[in-house]
């Protein structure tokens, strides 16, 4: 099963609120590809605690970077997108866990044969 993955720069803001046009424009200038209210804070604390970190973010709404836009981010869009993509995200995480486990089994088998 193919899943479209995109690598990019994730910026985190405090929440819970949607970003303003000015904030989004500033983040674009700084090189951000996506912005959210979570992931980065948790990853930062885990890293500080000496943990290795892998983050997967599900982008659930479009950013509005025009002041005169008729479109505004809303909670319904976030919930709808999350519900539509939940199974894909679950499958991705499951496949990742299986592959990590298989790789660890290979490492363990190699270490036990020495």
Steps between C-alpha positions, in 0.01 A plus 500: 500500500650832391476796735604846390760629744648846487812607682511860610558756771234486771445806713309492822294773658315511827134420488225425495438748223552537128794705379445853377587606147794699635633205700472271199674746270781537751538124533515467121781757493684293763471188284209315662304259284236415761387630835312345788432507871668175598776260403790745531445573869485130588799417277706776658435376855566137401827600334599700807439182703742310277241314296525442127201656330302428187207729429216444258257785447164476328430836338127555539426846363625753249669818610348828394770752411286766333326765707206526260433126472143372518632177651585464867633196683237330711467212741263306274768486227754367751266228628390400149857468374615313811215253467570448129870437558486309831524153343788604274690639798428186704624280216814711463587479870425126508721433198777712653480305828512167314807606302680630809423173679629295205816708486553456875452124462777497236732700727427269793558188287828644374614587853409152628698327224822678602 
